[in-house]
Amino acid sequence: MVIPIHGEPASGSFEIEVRVCPLALASIARCFDHDPAVIAVIDEAQFRARRVRVWQQDPIGDLRLGLGLNPDGAPELEVANGNAFALLASLDLDEDSCGAIPLSQLRQRLMDPRIRRRLDEDPQMSRYVEALTTMAALKPVEGEYHLAWA
């Protein structure tokens, strides 16, 4: 339920995203003494199906809480380098070590019969199809989500 972005809480400078949608608002609010500002952030995150972002900029600074950028239920893939480059090639994407595409492009690529057949026929790639399809189906409240790799 906790997704590290950078740093560690013990270091005094960190950023994490926390899944809140599967939890009851009252149970989370109790952890923060029912602070109205915290309740407002969590309520909006649950309404928009987004994660909550928690960060601290310096060791003596305050902890901050805000709306995360990522959808709460979005799957994440951990792919070994060799498979990652093969997956990018299967999706007809540049095999750069880092990059991003809008999910609308991922949807189009997954609907392309040639690409889909290539993914389905390769046992190493077919195991990622379900997570990619779930990602491609995400619809943001505003803007557009991206598939990013690094």
Secondary structure, 3 states (H helix, E strand, C coil): CEEEEEEEHHHCEEEEEECCCCCCHHHHHHHCCCCHHHHHHHHHHHHHCEEEEEEECCCCCCCEEEEEEEECCCCCCCCCHHHHHHHHHHCCCCCCCCEEEEHHHHHHHHHCHHHHHHHHHCHHHHCCHHHHHHHHHCCCCCCCCEEEEC
